[in-house]
Structure formats: C-alpha cells, structure tokens
Amino acid sequence: MTQDLFTAFHHGRRIASGDLDAVRAAALAALSSDSVEPLVFSDQTGALQSLVPPREASASPGRGRPRLGVSAREVTLLPRHWDWLSAQPGGASAALRRLVEAAARAPESPEAARRRSADAACAVLNALAGDAPGAEAAVRALYAGDRAAFAGESAAWPDDVRDYLARLAAPALSAAPAAPA
C-alpha cells in the first residue's frame, strides 16, 4: 500500500509535498510569517486538509464499539434489499461491511480511476484557480478528457498550480471516457 501524499500551496506557490505531518509543518511555518492561510490538499482526493491535527480520542469508553471506530449512518434501500441483507450471516450490518470490504479490495476500473482523478483535480482547481480566466472551460475539458483544451485553458495560471493540476488530472486526461451505449 502506498503512503498518502499531500501538497501545500501559499499565494499560488507550492511550498511542500509529502506526508501530512511534514506538509502541515511547512504550511504552519508559512502561516507564521503571513496572515494568509496556506492550503493543504490530499493528492489522492483533492480534499482540503486542516492545518490543525485531529485530537486524540478520549480514553473514556462510550457507547458502541469505539475501538473499531464504528459509526452509525443512514442507508436507504428497497424492502427486498433489506430482506436479502437480513438473511445473510451476521445480519445486515455484517453483510454490508463484507460487501464494502470486497469492493474496496477489487481493482479500480479505468473509468472509476478517471472519475476519481477528475474529481480530485476539480476540487483543487476550484480552490486554487476557481476565479482564474478559463477555469470553467478547464473543468469542462477535464471531465471531457480533453488534454489539449485543459492545457490551453490553464496555460496562463501560475506554474505550480498548473503543474500540480496537470499531475492530478493526468489519469482523467489520458483517454476520453467511453461514449454511452
């Protein structure tokens, strides 16, 4: 399994890339010399990361299974789906966990990889260049898989932003999505 990587930007310049702790440290150092908060992104998802590390969980036990990190959320299914899940060994929750684990271990389809790449690049693009000239057209080109149009629309952006977005978008721009049948 590969280590998750992160990248920090400050005033449109890439200031750090690497593991989250090192990137946070560089971002906090940049923040100490300027009031503009650096932006830290996950290279895999494009999600903004907090500069403040999460607090450790309290030692006092609560309800449920805290050591497993179980969280309750709502799932909406048709009655036949609930019937099938309830008939599975361990019940609905155990069956859903097994299904999710099996899907997570399965190889990612090329279309899913392109979509994940496009979504990550779009999230970063909106944060770093959402107001830049050509941003909307670049997003359209990104989801259309049009490498030339994406490069053309982002050509005038700061080098670090343009290069980072091109790297994140590379799988989405490697081949045009398959046309619907």
Disulfide bonds with the S-S distance in Angstrom:
none
